């Protein structure tokens, strides 16, 4: 702050010796400063370390409070008028008034000062730290705190060092459309929206919704289950405490880290489901209404052409985010896609001695003669992946003769190094034909078709298991020789897009319908779609060659 730790000691030592306090202080203030003072540097470091520790324990989430009078409380602990003047620093005042009220919220809903702990302060500063801590402890949370700069405060001005802390790099605000202040205002609105939803939909209503969604009896339930469980967890935490402030803090903590769209339950599918449950509807009616609204051609899909205002807004958003190149899409190639399984290739034969001996001959899979025909085994896809696939030299899938199959096409950006347009950090996505497609649309025939590899749904590549859970999960059996022959447009669907594009989804959808998908001839990342809890992929018959013997499996469900 304004006086160094060494300067404080000198100040009182000279005072006891009868020397002028004003003269000594003036030397410390205007000549020497404290920028090279080891004691003050250690003091600064302890405060920074405390903030970093508290932020880590608070999951790197900070919250603003209504704490007031911090600077007056701090400065008032310096009872000597001359001493008070020495500490009346405008830089420190700005830091304390702007950031001194920050708190973290623990699992029980209790707040903790993010900065102040008297144990970090030299003796002369302990009363000031304790005074500020008392105020912050009794303050109420008023919002989520965000910052686009890493240093909170100003650690150095000229020859003076001041208190400052470093905001976690992983939590810095990088939104190019909204400033940190605008985003904080949005979070305050989200808090009000969630509080109203919690008041309207009881814990019993939400529990019923979770139970229904877990049974997989509701169409595409995985897209809504995560939000239902999120609301359920807030209800549970609020029910566990009778303290009104802690109950609110649980909501603030949930809002701060909520996935996109979770803070608007009334305007989402979970709100529609909860309304039906609250109205006492029978399951058959609830199920039908849910399926109608979750229809792939309606869910989050604009049903009218974009307005002129929406088009103008989209132009602005895409310019700010630099997303124009990401609009150009093509079908991905097999080699671009990460695989969880590929055929086990037999070792190449040694080079021959002839003119073409350097060439590797085509390897034919040899099935052992006279082996017993094994019965078809029924199992789940998860069991097949865990127990059969790891040892399989080859996989085949039976494509249907009499009806269409759930083919899926993986897409990517035409241009390399484009900014992410989807919720995840890579350019790959997918599309399916709602009613399925016949094998000949992809240059294939009904019957056994070789599986060239297996990949996961692109939203779940490198996923931590939670972040994109609302997109569902699935495995894609990439089919050898498959090529798309039907134009699908750009395949940019609102449910996959990053949150900043939600407001202009009508324009993006219109563009996608009129665009052309590239890479039709070269795109080979096409497969059979096996999802968790949805689609017409089950039952499917697979054939695995293991140790030269063929085994046939009927896969009846995901798990």
N, C-alpha and C positions, 0 to 999 in steps of 0.2 A: 504494500500500500504506500502511503506517502512517506513513511519513515522506515528505515531499515531496522532489522532486528538488532544489529550492532549499534545503530544510531539510538535506539531506545535505551540500551544499556549505557551508552556514553552519556545520553541525556541526563539520566538519573545519577550517574556517577559524578558528573560535573556539577549537578545541582547540589549534591551533598557536600561538595568541596567549596560551595559558595560562589561558583562561577555563574555567569549570566546564562540563564536558560535560553533566552532569545538569541544570544550570540551563537551558542552551541547548535541550536536547532537550525539557524540560518545556514550554518556551514553544512549541516547534513542535508538540508533541503535543496539548496541552490548550487552547491559545488560538487559534493561527492556523490549524491544520489545513493541508490542501493543496487544498481544493476550488477555490480561485481561482488555483492555481499553473499558469502556462502551460507550464512544462517538464514537469510531471507529466501535464497534459492531453494534451500531444503524445505522451508515452510511452504513455498509454492508447490513444490513437488509432492508434498504430503496431501495438499488439498486436491491436486490433479489426480493423484492415485486414488483418493477416497471417492471422487466423482466417477472415475473409471470402474472401480469396484462396485459401487452402488448401481451403476448403469448395467453392468454385466449381470448382477443379481436380479435386476429388474427387467431382464430380457431386452436391454438397450432401449427401453421405452421411458420417456420422460413426460411429465405432466405439469401444466401450469396450475397455479392456485390463486386464491384471492388474498394471499398474504400481503399485508400492507404495513408500513412503518418500519421496515427492516433497517433502512439506513439510519433513521432517527434512533432506533434501539441500539444499533451498533455504535454509533458515534456518542451516544449518551453514556456509554460505559467508561469513556475517557473523561474523568471528573475534573481534571485540571484544565482550565480554559486554554492555556498555551498548548498543552498536550492535545486537546481536542482540535485546535487549529492545525496542528501538524498532520493530523489524520483526515482532515476535511479535503479529500482528494476527489475531483470530479470524475476521474476515470474509474476509481473504485466505487463511487456512488452509482455510476451508470451500471456497472457489473452487478452490484447488489440489488438495485431496484429492478433490473430487467431479468436477471437469472437467479437471484437469491431465493425465490419462492419455489423453484423446481423441486419436484418429488418423484419418487418411484412408487409403484404399488405392488405389494407382495401377494402371495396366493390367498391370504386371509382377507385381503381388501384393505389392509393397513397401509398408510403412507409413510414414507421415510424421506427426510431431506436428502436431496441428491448431492448436496455440497457441504453443509455445515456439520462439523463434529469437533467439539472443544478439544478432544485429544490430539488433533492435528496442529493446534495453535500454540505459539509461545505463551508464557504466562500472562503477558501484558494484553494479549488478544483473546484469551479464553473467555472473559466475561462477555465480550462482544459476540463471539461465536455462540455462546450459550443463550444469549438474549434472542438472536435471530432464530436459533433452533426452536426455542419455545413458541415463537410466533408461527413458524412453518408447521410445527406439529399440530397446531390447532386450526390450520387453514383447510379450506375445502377445495377439491379439484374443480377447475373451471374449463379445462380443455387439454387436448393432446398437444405436446410441444414438438415442433419440428424446426430444423435449421438446415439451410443450404450452405453454411460455412462451418468449418470444423472448430475454429477457435471461438469460444464464447467469452467475451471480454477482450481486453487488450493487454497482453502480457508485458509489453515494454513500450515506454514513451521516453525518448531521449535517454537520460541517465537513470530513469526510474523503472523499476519492475512493479507489476501490479498482479493481483490475483486474477487468474483466468483458468478455464478448464477446456478440455478437448472433447468435442462431441464424437461419438463412435462413427467411424467411417462408413460402416455398413448401414447406418441409419440416416445418413445425409439425404436431404431432399433434392432429388434430381429431376423432378417433373418439369418439362419444358412448357407445359400449358398453364399450370397453376403455380404461383409463388408459394413459399412456405406459409405465409400468412393466409393466403386464400385456401390452402389445403387445411390449415388449422380451423378456419371458419367452416369448411365443409364437414370436418370431424365433429364440430359442435352441433351442427344440424343432424348429423348421423346419430349422435347421442340422444337427441330428442326423439328422433324417429324410432329408435330401438326401445326407449323407455315407454313410448305409447304402445308399441306392439306387445311388450311384456305385460302391460296393464290390460290390454284387450284379450290376449290369448294366455290362458292360465297354464300352469305347469302340467296339468292333466291333459289339456288340449295338445300341448307340444309332445308329451309322452306318447299319446295315441298316434300322432303323426309319425314319430320315430318308429314305433312298433310296426305300423303299416309299411313304411318305406323299407324297413329291414327285411320284410318277408318277400320282397321282389314281386309282389302281386300287383304293384302299381307300375305302369309303363314308364321306363327310363327313370326309375326311382333314384338311381345313384346320382343324378344331377341335382337332386333336392335334398338328399339325406344329409349331406354335410352341413347345410344351413340349418336344418332341423336340429341336428345334434349341437350345433353352435348355440342356438337359442336355449336348448335344454340345459347345456352346461351353465349358462348365465342364471337360469332359474334355480338350478341346484345350488350354486354358490350364494345367491341372494337369500335362498331359504335357510342357509346354514348360519346366518347372522341376523340379529334383530337391530343392529346399529344402522341407522338410516344412511349415515355417511359412507360406511363400508359397503353397504348395498349399492350405492351409486358408484363407488369406486370400482366394483366388479364390472359394471357396465362400461365405464371409461376404459378399463383395461382391455375388455373384449373389443370395443370399437377401435382402439388404437391399432390392433393387429388383425382386424377382420379382413378376410378375403373380399375381393371385389364383389359388390352386390349384396353381401350378407346384411348390411345395415339398413336395407330397405325391404323388410319382410312383407309389408303390406302391399307392395307393388310387384311382388314376385310370386312364383308358383307356390312357395311354402305358405304365403299369406292366403292364397286361394284355397289351398288344402285345409288350412286351419279354420278358415271361415266355414267351410262345409262341415268340418268336424264339430265346430262350435254350434252350428245350426242343427245338429242332431241327425244328419242324413244317414241313410243306410249305406253299408259298404258298397253295394252294387252301384248306387248312384254316385258316391264319392269316386269310385274307380273309373266310371265312365267319363265323368266330368274332367278328371285328372288326365286321362288318356287323350281326350279331345284337345285339351290345352297343351299337352306335351307332344302333339303330333309334330314330326320333324319339319313339316312344311309350314308350321305356325309358330313353334316355340322360339321366342326371341327373334322372329323373322318379321320385318315390316310388311304390312299387307297393302300398303299404298305407295305410290310413287313419291320420291322425296320432294319436299318443297324447295322453292328457290332459296329460302333462307338456310335450309339444311345443306344444300349444295355449296352455298357460299361459306358456311361454317366449315364444311369438310375441306374446302380449298385451303382455308387458313390453317386448320389443324395439320393437314398433310405437309404444308410448307414449313410450319414450325417444327414438326418432328422429322422432317426429311424423309418421309415415307413413300414418296412417289415411286421410286424404283421397286419397292416391295409389292406393288400392285400387279406386276408382271409375273405370271405363274406358269409352271410347267410340271409335267409328271416326272417324278424322281426316278433315278436309275437304281437298279438293284445294288450296285457297288457303293452307293452313297448312304445306304441305310444300315444302321447298326443291327447286328443279329444276336439273338439269344441261342440260336441253333443253326448249324450248317451241316451238310452231309459230311460224313467222315471219309475223306479221300484216301484210297489205297496208295501206298508208296509208289512213286514213278519207277518204271523199269530202267535199268542202266542203259546208257547209250550204246547203240549197235555200232557195227564197224562199216556198214554200207554208206552209200552216198547220202541217204536220208536217215542215218542212224541217230542224228541229233534230235530228231523229232520225237515227241512223246505220244504214243498211240492212245486212242480212246479206250478208257477203262470200262469194261462191262461188269455190272454187278452179277456175281455168280451165286445162284441159289443152290444149296446142297440138294442133291438128288435123293429121292427116297425118304425125305423127311416127312414126318406125320403132319397131316393137315390139322392145324390147331383150331379150336372153336373160337368164335368171336367173343372178345372180352369187353364187357361194358364198364366204363369208368369215367370219372370226371376229367376235365382237361388239366386241372392242376395236378392230379395224380399222374396223368400221362406225362406231363412235362417233367415231373420229379423222378419218375421211376422207369420210364421207357425211353424218352427222347435222348437222354445223355449217352446211351449205348447204341443208338440207332445209326446205321450206316446210310440209310435212305428212308425218307418218308414219302408217302403218297396219300392223296385225298380223293375220295369218290365224289365227282361232280354229278349233280342230279340230271336225270334225263327228262322228267315230266314237268319240272317247275324251275323257276328262276332261283339263283343262288345269291348269297350275301357277299358279293365281291366288294372290295375296298381298294381305292387307289390313293397312294401316297404322293403328295405334291410338294414342291419346293419353289424357291424364288428363281427366276431366270437369271438375275444378276447376283454375283457374289458379293458378300460383305454388305448386305442391306440391313438397315435397322430392323429390329423385331416388330412385326405387325401383329403377332399372336401373343397370348398370355405368357408363353415360355420364351426362352432366349435363343431359339434356333428357328430357321425358316420353314421347317417341315410341318405339314398338316395332312388332311385327308378329306376324301369325299366318298359317299356311297350313293347308289340309286335307291330311292325309298322303297320301291317295289322289288328290288333285286334286279338281277340281269341274267340273261342266258349265257352259257359258256361261249357260244360263238361270237358274242359281242367282243370278246377278248382273244379271238383266234384260237379258242380251245374247244375240245369236244367233251361230251358227257362221258363219264367213266373215270378210270384211274388217271390222275395227273400228278406228275412229280412235283414235290415241294423243294424249291431251290434254297429256301432258308426260312427262318421264323424270326419275326421282329415283334416288338411291343407297339401298342398304340403310341404315335409320336408324342402326344401330350405327356406321356409317362417316361420318356427317355430321360435318364439322369434325374428322375424325380426322387424326392426324399420320402415318398409314400403318402404325403399329406397335401402338399401344395396344390396339386391338380387332381385331387381325388374326385372333385365334382365332375370331371370330364369322363369318369368311368375308367375302366381298364379293359384291356383286351390283347389278344395275340393275333397276329396276322400271318397266315401261311402263304409266303411269297411263292407264286406259281411260275414254274419254268415255262418260258415262251409266251407269257401273257402280254397282250398289247391292247390298249383302249382304242375303240373305233368310234365312240360316240362323244361328241363335244359337250363338255360340262361347264363351260364358262371358266371363270377364274377360281371358283371353289372357295370364296372368302365368306365364311359364315359368321354371323354376329356372336354366336356362343363361343367362338374360338378367339375372337379378337381381344387385344389388350384393352384395358379399362378406359384409357383416354379416348378410344374410338366409339364408345357406347353411344354418345350423343349424335353421331353422324352415321350410324349403322344403316339407315335407310338409303343414304347415298352410296355407301359401299356395296350394299346388296344390289342396288340397281346397276352399278358398274360391273359387279361380278357376273350378273346375268348376261350382260351384253359383251363381255370380254371373251377372248379365245384362249383356251388352255394350250400351252405350247408342249413340245416334246412328245407328241402323240406316237411318233414312230420309234423314238429312242427310249421312251419311258418304260421301265421294266419292273418298277416297285409296285406290283399289283398282286393282290392276294385274296384269300378267303378269310372273311371277317368272323372272328370268334370272340365275342364280348362277354363281359361279366354282367349277367342279369338283363340282357336285352338282345334284340335281333332274332333272326330266323336261322342262325347258324347251327342250332342243335335240333335233333341229333345229327352228327356227322360221322362218317366212317373213315377211319384212317388205317393205313397199312404201314407197318414199320419193319424194315429188314434189320435184324440183329444177329450178328454172328453168321450171316449167310442164310438165315431162316426168316421166313415171312410170318408176321403175326398181325392179325386184324383186330381193330378196336372200334367199338361204338362209343363215341364221346357224347354223353347225354346232357351234360351241363358244365358250367364253369367250375364249380366247387360244391 
